Structures are given as structure tokens and as C-alpha cells.
């Protein structure tokens, strides 16, 4: 009960706190996807010598990197704003 009192000053900023938590969660999830993509490239692309899988994986990793930078910016912006 005493721990919940720490969140009272954040009540006027519920939207910003929610956006901060969501952007942090999305940043973490995007970071966890990359090793799975690399594993599939090693298993499928290199094992079967399929160059298309390597190209698709490289584009996916670039896209995830762009998303991570967007979510990271949102997390830093909202964290500093609060």
C-alpha cells in the first residue's frame, strides 16, 4: 500500500507514463527478434545455400534497427519529459 503512494504524483501524466512503458516494451521485443532472424539465416540460408534468405534477413534486421531507434527515441523523450 505504501509503495502505491509513490505513483500519485504521476496521475496527471498517465498517458505519458503509459506511452513510456509501451515504448520500452516494444524496444525490448524488437531487440529480442534479431537473434531469431540470425538463427534462421544460419539454419536455412547458409545451410541450404539460399541467398534470398540472407537478403530478406538483412532487410528485416535493418527495418528492426529503424524501429528500435524510433522506440528508443520515444523512450528517452518521454523519460526526460517526465
DATAGI-V420533 format. One record per run of one state. SS is the DSSP state (@ for helix, = for strand, . for the rest). FROM is the first residue (numbers start at 1). TO is the last residue. If there is no record, write none. Layout:
BEGIN
ss: {SS & SS}
from: {FROM & FROM}
to: {TO & TO}
END
This chain:
BEGIN
ss: {. & @ & . & @ & .}
from: {1 & 3 & 47 & 51 & 82}
to: {2 & 46 & 50 & 81 & 82}
END
